Amino acid sequence: MADETATLVHPQTRIGHVHLKVADLDRAIAFYHGVLGFTVTQRMGNSAAFLAAGGYHHHIGLNTWESFRGAAPAAGTTGLYHLAILYPTRAELADALHRLIQARIPLEGAADHGVSNALYLRDPDDNGVELYWDLPVEQWPRTPDGQLAMITRPLDLMELLEERDAPEADVGPADLA
């Protein structure tokens, strides 16, 4: 167990970006830009690209430096479990779900964790991706003594889609399977 008296990191510290090894740069860009909607801020030929939201230099780096035409790591090996992309509103998470449906990208799971709503999927290089929205801190479940009490229960995807600003009539329950 970690030493509770150790100096803690500053509370405003954040994980700034993720840099992924990919087998095919164009295919990865098609997913992170074409499906999820991140802007390509810089491309370095066929070896690397940087993508972001909101004018930032990059939230996602993609490269083929050590992985061009490579295979995903075998099951049972260490490495990245998933990257997580935080959406500012539940409606924006609903829009992300709609984008996945339109692109026919299957979900591996969808959960209400009490603190967040999350969608789980794989990118074209088999990296785990979590798309999520955090509930306001004051709504997070707590034990009687104030400790965090996260849960995992199914997330109602049809209810989530209703949060979209411009709902599409062509998305139904069969599209969520």
C-alpha positions as CSV (number, residue, x, y, z in Angstrom):
1,M,0.0,0.0,0.0
2,A,1.3,3.5,-0.8
3,D,2.6,5.6,2.0
4,E,-0.3,8.0,2.9
5,T,2.2,10.6,4.2
6,A,4.0,10.8,0.8
7,T,3.7,14.2,-1.0
8,L,0.7,14.0,-3.4
9,V,0.8,15.4,-6.9
10,H,-0.8,18.8,-7.4
11,P,-4.7,18.4,-7.7
12,Q,-4.8,20.2,-11.1
13,T,-2.4,17.7,-12.7
14,R,-3.9,16.0,-15.7
15,I,-2.9,13.4,-18.2
16,G,-2.4,15.5,-21.3
17,H,-2.3,13.2,-24.3
18,V,-1.9,9.6,-25.5
19,H,0.5,8.5,-28.2
20,L,-0.4,5.3,-29.9
21,K,1.6,2.9,-32.1
22,V,-0.5,2.0,-35.1
23,A,-0.1,-0.3,-38.1
24,D,-1.7,1.9,-40.7
25,L,-1.7,5.7,-40.2
26,D,-4.5,6.5,-42.7
27,R,-6.8,3.9,-41.1
28,A,-6.1,5.3,-37.7
29,I,-6.8,8.8,-38.9
30,A,-10.0,7.7,-40.5
31,F,-11.2,6.5,-37.1
32,Y,-10.0,9.3,-34.8
33,H,-10.7,12.1,-37.3
34,G,-13.4,10.6,-39.6
35,V,-15.5,8.9,-36.9
36,L,-14.7,10.5,-33.6
37,G,-14.2,14.0,-35.1
38,F,-10.8,15.1,-33.8
39,T,-9.0,17.6,-35.9
40,V,-5.7,16.7,-37.5
41,T,-3.3,19.4,-36.3
42,Q,-0.2,18.1,-37.9
43,R,0.8,15.2,-40.2
44,M,4.3,13.9,-40.7
45,G,4.1,12.0,-44.0
46,N,3.0,8.4,-43.5
47,S,4.8,8.1,-40.1
48,A,2.9,10.2,-37.6
49,A,-0.1,12.4,-37.1
50,F,-1.4,14.6,-34.2
51,L,-5.1,15.2,-33.5
52,A,-6.9,17.4,-31.1
53,A,-10.1,19.0,-30.0
54,G,-10.6,22.7,-29.4
55,G,-7.4,24.1,-30.9
56,Y,-5.1,22.2,-28.6
57,H,-1.7,21.0,-30.1
58,H,-2.7,17.4,-29.6
59,H,-4.7,15.0,-27.5
60,I,-3.9,12.0,-29.6
61,G,-0.6,11.1,-31.3
62,L,-0.5,8.3,-33.8
63,N,2.7,6.8,-35.2
64,T,4.0,3.9,-37.3
65,W,7.7,4.3,-36.1
66,E,7.9,0.9,-34.6
67,S,4.6,-0.6,-35.8
68,F,4.1,-0.1,-39.5
69,R,1.9,-3.1,-40.7
70,G,2.4,-4.6,-37.2
71,A,0.0,-6.7,-35.3
72,A,-1.8,-5.9,-32.0
73,P,-0.2,-7.2,-28.9
74,A,-1.3,-10.8,-28.0
75,A,-3.8,-11.3,-25.3
76,G,-2.3,-11.9,-21.9
77,T,0.5,-9.4,-22.4
78,T,1.0,-6.1,-20.6
79,G,0.3,-2.7,-22.2
80,L,-2.4,-0.1,-22.6
81,Y,-5.8,-1.4,-21.4
82,H,-7.6,1.6,-22.9
83,L,-7.4,5.3,-23.5
84,A,-10.3,7.4,-22.2
85,I,-11.8,10.4,-24.0
86,L,-13.8,12.7,-21.7
87,Y,-16.8,14.5,-23.3
88,P,-17.9,17.8,-21.7
89,T,-21.7,16.9,-21.7
90,R,-23.9,13.9,-21.9
91,A,-25.3,15.2,-25.2
92,E,-21.8,15.2,-26.7
93,L,-21.3,11.5,-25.5
94,A,-24.7,10.8,-27.2
95,D,-23.3,12.3,-30.4
96,A,-20.3,10.1,-30.1
97,L,-22.5,7.1,-29.8
98,H,-24.4,8.2,-32.9
99,R,-21.1,8.6,-34.8
100,L,-20.2,5.0,-33.9
101,I,-23.6,3.7,-35.0
102,Q,-23.3,5.6,-38.3
103,A,-19.8,4.1,-38.9
104,R,-21.0,0.7,-37.8
105,I,-18.4,0.4,-35.1
106,P,-19.5,-2.1,-32.5
107,L,-19.4,-1.4,-28.8
108,E,-17.8,-3.9,-26.4
109,G,-19.8,-2.5,-23.5
110,A,-21.7,0.5,-22.1
111,A,-21.8,1.2,-18.4
112,D,-23.2,3.6,-15.8
113,H,-20.5,3.8,-13.1
114,G,-22.4,6.2,-10.9
115,V,-19.6,8.8,-11.5
116,S,-19.7,8.5,-15.3
117,N,-21.5,7.1,-18.3
118,A,-19.1,5.1,-20.5
119,L,-18.9,3.5,-23.9
120,Y,-16.2,0.9,-24.6
121,L,-14.9,-0.1,-28.0
122,R,-11.8,-1.0,-30.0
123,D,-10.0,1.2,-32.5
124,P,-8.7,-0.2,-35.8
125,D,-5.5,-1.3,-34.1
126,D,-7.3,-3.1,-31.4
127,N,-6.5,-0.5,-28.7
128,G,-9.2,-0.2,-26.1
129,V,-11.1,3.1,-26.2
130,E,-13.5,4.5,-23.6
131,L,-15.7,7.4,-24.4
132,Y,-17.2,8.9,-21.3
133,W,-19.0,11.8,-19.6
134,D,-18.5,12.5,-15.8
135,L,-21.6,13.3,-13.7
136,P,-21.2,16.4,-11.5
137,V,-19.1,15.6,-8.5
138,E,-21.9,16.3,-6.1
139,Q,-24.0,13.5,-7.7
140,W,-21.3,10.8,-7.3
141,P,-22.4,7.9,-5.1
142,R,-20.8,7.9,-1.6
143,T,-20.8,5.5,1.3
144,P,-22.2,6.8,4.6
145,D,-18.7,7.8,5.7
146,G,-18.2,9.8,2.5
147,Q,-16.0,7.4,0.5
148,L,-16.5,7.1,-3.2
149,A,-18.8,4.1,-4.1
150,M,-18.6,3.6,-7.9
151,I,-20.8,1.0,-9.4
152,T,-21.1,-0.8,-12.8
153,R,-24.6,-1.2,-14.2
154,P,-25.9,-1.3,-17.8
155,L,-26.1,2.1,-19.6
156,D,-29.4,2.6,-21.4
157,L,-28.2,3.5,-24.9
158,M,-31.6,4.5,-26.3
159,E,-32.0,6.9,-23.4
160,L,-28.5,8.3,-24.0
161,L,-29.3,8.8,-27.7
162,E,-32.3,10.9,-26.7
163,E,-29.9,13.4,-25.2
164,R,-28.5,14.3,-28.7
165,D,-29.3,17.8,-29.8
166,A,-30.5,16.6,-33.2
167,P,-31.8,13.1,-32.8
168,E,-31.9,10.9,-35.9
169,A,-35.1,8.9,-36.7
170,D,-33.0,6.2,-38.5
171,V,-31.3,4.9,-35.3
172,G,-33.2,2.2,-33.5
173,P,-32.6,-0.6,-31.0
174,A,-31.3,-3.0,-33.7
175,D,-28.5,-0.5,-34.5
176,L,-27.2,-0.8,-31.0
177,A,-26.6,-4.6,-31.1
